[in-house]
Amino acid sequence: MPKVSVIARAKKKPKFSTRQVNRCWKCGRKRAFMRDFGLCRICFRELAYKGEIPGIKKSSW
């Protein structure tokens, strides 16, 4: 979990658009971020297994 100050800094509008940091809305992780869902891969996987993301289900073949 990132510090509260790091999350607050990421929410501020940056001076330049390339400095924008995408963070997971659930845990605050910045790496392995999925733009479509606003989640990191770990949180995405947890919510997908629980069935809390509409239209996503675990595939098996």
C-alpha positions in Angstrom: 0.0 0.0 0.0 1.4 3.4 -0.9 1.5 6.2 1.6 -1.4 8.6 1.8 0.7 11.5 0.6 1.7 9.6 -2.6 -1.9 8.9 -3.4 -2.8 12.5 -2.8 0.0 13.7 -5.1 -1.2 11.4 -7.8 -4.7 12.9 -7.6 -3.5 16.5 -8.2 -3.5 17.9 -11.7 0.1 17.6 -13.0 2.1 20.5 -14.5 2.6 18.4 -17.7 0.1 15.8 -18.9 2.9 13.1 -19.3 3.4 13.2 -15.5 0.0 11.8 -14.8 0.1 8.6 -12.7 -2.7 6.1 -13.0 -3.5 4.4 -9.7 -5.8 1.6 -8.8 -8.9 3.0 -7.0 -9.1 0.1 -4.6 -5.5 -0.3 -3.4 -3.5 2.6 -4.9 -1.1 0.4 -6.9 0.4 2.2 -10.0 2.0 -0.8 -11.8 0.0 -3.2 -13.9 -2.9 -0.8 -14.2 -5.9 -1.6 -16.5 -7.4 1.6 -17.9 -10.7 0.0 -18.8 -11.5 -0.8 -15.2 -9.3 1.6 -13.2 -7.9 -1.4 -11.3 -4.5 -3.1 -11.0 -4.2 -6.7 -12.1 -4.4 -8.1 -8.6 -7.6 -6.3 -7.6 -9.1 -7.0 -11.1 -8.5 -10.7 -10.5 -10.0 -10.7 -7.1 -13.2 -8.9 -8.2 -13.5 -11.0 -11.4 -13.4 -14.2 -9.3 -16.1 -12.9 -7.1 -18.2 -11.9 -10.1 -18.3 -8.3 -9.1 -17.2 -6.9 -12.5 -20.1 -7.1 -15.0 -19.4 -9.0 -18.2 -16.2 -10.7 -16.9 -16.0 -14.3 -16.0 -13.2 -16.8 -15.5 -12.5 -18.7 -18.7 -11.9 -22.5 -18.7 -11.4 -24.9 -21.6 
